[in-house]
Amino acid sequence: MNHRGRMKPPRKVPEPTSFTATGPNQVWSWDISYCPSEVRGQHWYLYLIMDIYSRKIVAWEIHESESGELAKKLIDRALLRERCWQNPPVLHSDNGAPMTSYTLKARLADLGMLMSHSRPRVSNDNPYSESLFKTLKYCPKWPAKGFSSLTAVRKWMLLFEQAYNEEHLHSGINFVTPAQRHQGVDAELLAKREAVYERAKSLNPRRWSGDTRNWAVAGAVSLNPGKLQEIERNKQAA
């Protein structure tokens, strides 16, 4: 194929490397998003880590700046909170400055924590964090005119975390809450739902034209379906 003048050949984007989680605390995704102020031009930064298997928010913080040092402290807190210090999960993020900072890389190396990054200039390689931020910012209680203070943002986020983790019936995990999936009680809950539906069908079969709703437990979750890399140590721990 001939290219005219200074025209460059199309850039070949490599296939994403993916990790598959078969249980909680095997693969985490994290990102940073803006939280606007009522004052034009001012905003705060929401640092948020989530578990891709359960969709649970495992840690978050609001800061006035972005830095690898602040990210490092949040990851340390998340590991302590989830009690997985001895067997840390894969940590996925995009290629932002805090995510690729030497400070953060050095800390993760000390922890033996494997890093995974989105491909350069590929916008959808961190889908779980992106989806969660969309859920957060389309929440009816999200202040359309911005927050009045850093304290106000933190109070709002505390309430959102509680509602999202403990009350939100997540469609991606067959309508159990992230906390239920993270705690491993989703199988029992879904089995009870299936039993209720089957009983209703047996009592009034004319109302059912086919099978009842599928209440199967959501399966393994892959970060980016593509080059799948099963993590043997995680598979054994699941």
Secondary structure by P-SEA (a helix, b strand, c coil): cccccccccccccccbbbbbbcccccbbbbbbbbbbccccccbbbbbbbbcccccccccccccccccaaaaaaaaaaaaaaacccccccbbbbccccccccaaaaaaaaaacbbbbbccccccccccaaaaaaaaaaacccccccccccaaaaaaaaaaaaaaaaccccccccccccaaaaaacaaaaaaaaaaaaaaaaaaaccccccccccccccccccccccccccccaaaaaac
